[in-house]
Amino acid sequence: MIELKKGSIADIPLLWALRTRAVRRVCASHYSPEQIDVWSASPPPESYLRLLATGCAVIAEEDGQWLGYGILDRQSGEVVALFVEPGLIGKGIGRRLMHALEAIAAEERFTRLHLYASLNAADFYRAMGFVAIRDEPYEHPSGITLRSLYMERALPAHSVH
């Protein structure tokens, strides 16, 4: 049975390894090999320390195996990360993680969530109710620019206190 747990600073290396596998296998369908090489080789951003210290990371696991994770910035309402183990995409793990991030957003009284979607993830986010506002270059911390979609979603009124 899939369980959701809070992530901690100590989890960053494993989270980043999962993210790197996802970038290499899933994002390669929409980005050049050169972009994937630089993107997947980059280290975790310093912001992960702050984000995980605030209890805003959710990890999906089953029988001790990590299936995916999501991170919400409690200060801005931005979905900073949502990655699922590549071989498990399409099994509802991303949806469960997004619902958990929405619950955190409701605790913070956000009325909207926003994110920068990689092109391969845009359909998932649309299915979760996000709307593409603009096609926008994303300045990745590694120094490359990735084409992305800036997307937003209103939270249901009942989730806001």
ChimeraX attribute file (.defattr): number of C-alpha atoms within 10 A of each C-alpha:
attribute: neighborCount
match mode: 1-to-1
recipient: residues
	/A:1	5
	/A:2	15
	/A:3	13
	/A:4	18
	/A:5	13
	/A:6	16
	/A:7	22
	/A:8	19
	/A:9	16
	/A:10	11
	/A:11	13
	/A:12	15
	/A:13	12
	/A:14	11
	/A:15	21
	/A:16	19
	/A:17	14
	/A:18	19
	/A:19	21
	/A:20	22
	/A:21	16
	/A:22	20
	/A:23	22
	/A:24	18
	/A:25	13
	/A:26	19
	/A:27	22
	/A:28	16
	/A:29	13
	/A:30	14
	/A:31	18
	/A:32	11
	/A:33	13
	/A:34	10
	/A:35	16
	/A:36	20
	/A:37	13
	/A:38	13
	/A:39	22
	/A:40	18
	/A:41	13
	/A:42	14
	/A:43	13
	/A:44	17
	/A:45	12
	/A:46	9
	/A:47	11
	/A:48	18
	/A:49	14
	/A:50	13
	/A:51	20
	/A:52	21
	/A:53	14
	/A:54	16
	/A:55	17
	/A:56	22
	/A:57	28
	/A:58	24
	/A:59	25
	/A:60	23
	/A:61	17
	/A:62	11
	/A:63	8
	/A:64	9
	/A:65	9
	/A:66	18
	/A:67	22
	/A:68	25
	/A:69	29
	/A:70	25
	/A:71	26
	/A:72	28
	/A:73	23
	/A:74	19
	/A:75	11
	/A:76	14
	/A:77	21
	/A:78	19
	/A:79	22
	/A:80	19
	/A:81	15
	/A:82	21
	/A:83	25
	/A:84	25
	/A:85	19
	/A:86	18
	/A:87	11
	/A:88	12
	/A:89	15
	/A:90	11
	/A:91	10
	/A:92	11
	/A:93	22
	/A:94	24
	/A:95	16
	/A:96	19
	/A:97	23
	/A:98	21
	/A:99	14
	/A:100	23
	/A:101	26
	/A:102	23
	/A:103	16
	/A:104	22
	/A:105	26
	/A:106	20
	/A:107	13
	/A:108	15
	/A:109	15
	/A:110	20
	/A:111	17
	/A:112	18
	/A:113	20
	/A:114	20
	/A:115	20
	/A:116	23
	/A:117	25
	/A:118	19
	/A:119	16
	/A:120	15
	/A:121	17
	/A:122	19
	/A:123	13
	/A:124	14
	/A:125	20
	/A:126	14
	/A:127	10
	/A:128	14
	/A:129	14
	/A:130	22
	/A:131	17
	/A:132	19
	/A:133	12
	/A:134	12
	/A:135	14
	/A:136	15
	/A:137	14
	/A:138	16
	/A:139	12
	/A:140	13
	/A:141	13
	/A:142	14
	/A:143	10
	/A:144	15
	/A:145	14
	/A:146	18
	/A:147	17
	/A:148	21
	/A:149	21
	/A:150	20
	/A:151	22
	/A:152	21
	/A:153	18
	/A:154	13
	/A:155	19
	/A:156	11
	/A:157	9
	/A:158	7
	/A:159	15
	/A:160	16
	/A:161	10
